[in-house]
């Protein structure tokens, strides 16, 4: 085989190698997205930048401290990222690590919206109190850990059954993560805002509280009035009818995902063009 043929094969192999590495990195980012690992990764970048600056300006003490942080950081990452690493290995074992697509995620989010709407409509008519928080980009793992973990496929029947009065899981919040019922009976932080109406109870304060520290969407069904309310970005939308409630859910969950996917495709198109 001519030397030129070997050079072409080597060139193609390098391209394939680079593409595979970038694909694996992309999938790893998709796994940790929306978890506390994102904030921890930002901290790692700060340490690396600080190490570079301290070496450049010969700040020996600071450089030594950053070097120690990097040496022990490997062990710390394994401990801190243990849930994310376990989830990645589980998905790899099930053959799901590379299987998800934007279309599958959008279909699952549509099913989540339908299940939430059906459940809240049922509970509102019967004045069954409920508190449901849906994770978006900001991770809610620390709040999931305060409740009873379920990791169950979402359905209206499951949500209704959880909030039936005097059942073991009815007191607290349900957290939906990645279109699954991650946990029930979870504790959410109460809002300390002085502008909250005195007539609102603990569920509304908890819904506002979690919306102030995360970008989640939280739904409240009042057991006193049967009214449906929703919080996001620190704002409370009270006494919603089914149409308004559905619009807010779709805008917050499905359209948010669609816009993000569109932005990614547009970026790829510009890059390739």
Number of C-alpha atoms within 10 A of each C-alpha: 5 6 7 9 10 11 11 11 11 12 12 12 12 12 12 12 12 11 12 12 11 12 13 13 12 11 15 16 13 11 17 19 17 19 20 17 20 16 13 14 13 11 12 16 11 12 18 16 13 15 21 14 14 18 14 10 9 11 12 12 10 15 20 14 14 19 15 11 16 16 11 10 15 11 11 13 15 12 11 15 17 13 15 18 17 11 15 18 14 13 15 13 10 9 10 12 18 12 9 10 8 13 11 11 16 17 11 17 21 17 16 25 19 16 19 23 17 17 20 28 20 16 24 20 13 12 17 20 24 28 28 25 25 24 23 21 12 16 21 25 17 13 16 23 14 15 20 15 16 14 16 13 12 19 19 19 13 14 23 21 14 20 25 16 13 9 10 12 19 22 19 21 28 31 31 26 21 16 21 18 23 24 23 28 21 23 19 27 15 17 19 11 12 7 6 14 10 7 6 10 12 12 21 25 21 23 30 27 22 25 25 19 14 17 20 27 24 27 27 26 25 22 16 11 14 21 20 23 20 25 26 22 15 18 12 18 15 14 17 14 12 14 9 11 20 16 11 19 25 16 13 17 21 19 15 13 18 16 11 12 15 12 12 12 12 12 12 11 10 9 8 7 6
